[in-house]
Each structure stands twice: as structure tokens, then as C-alpha cells.
Amino acid sequence: MKFAQLSTFAAALLLSSAAMAEGGGDRTFEKMMAANGRSMELFVAKEQTRDPVVVNEKKDDKTKDL
């Protein structure tokens, strides 16, 4: 009976360690961050080629404050 309990305990430890093992989550996160960085670089490059948007802060008497 002790052997069965010991075997069950060892099997439980092996299964739990397999469940907690790294499943590539770090690599996936790294690839996601690299793709995000690349897309941000492309976005900034695209935005720099556009003409700047000019915002006029001058208000008339007819303009209401929100």
C-alpha cells in the first residue's frame, strides 16, 4: 500500500511540474513585442511623411466653451 501511495504522489508531482512547465509563452510574448515595435516604427515613419495638422486655438465670441 505504501508503494501505491508513493507512486501516486510521484505521478502527481510529475503531472503538476509538466503543467507548470514553460509552454513557449515567453517566446510568444517576445515575438508579439517585436511585432508591436516594428508596427510602431512603420506608423511613425508614415505619420512623418504627412503634412502637419495645424490647430487654431483662437476663439471667437460666438464659440462656446465645452
RAHU-V596934 format. One record per pair of residues at least 12 apart in sequence whose C-alpha atoms are under 6 Angstrom apart, sorted by the first residue. I is the first residue (numbers start at 1). J is the second residue. Records with the same first field share a line. If there is no record, write none. Layout:
I=J + J
This chain:
none
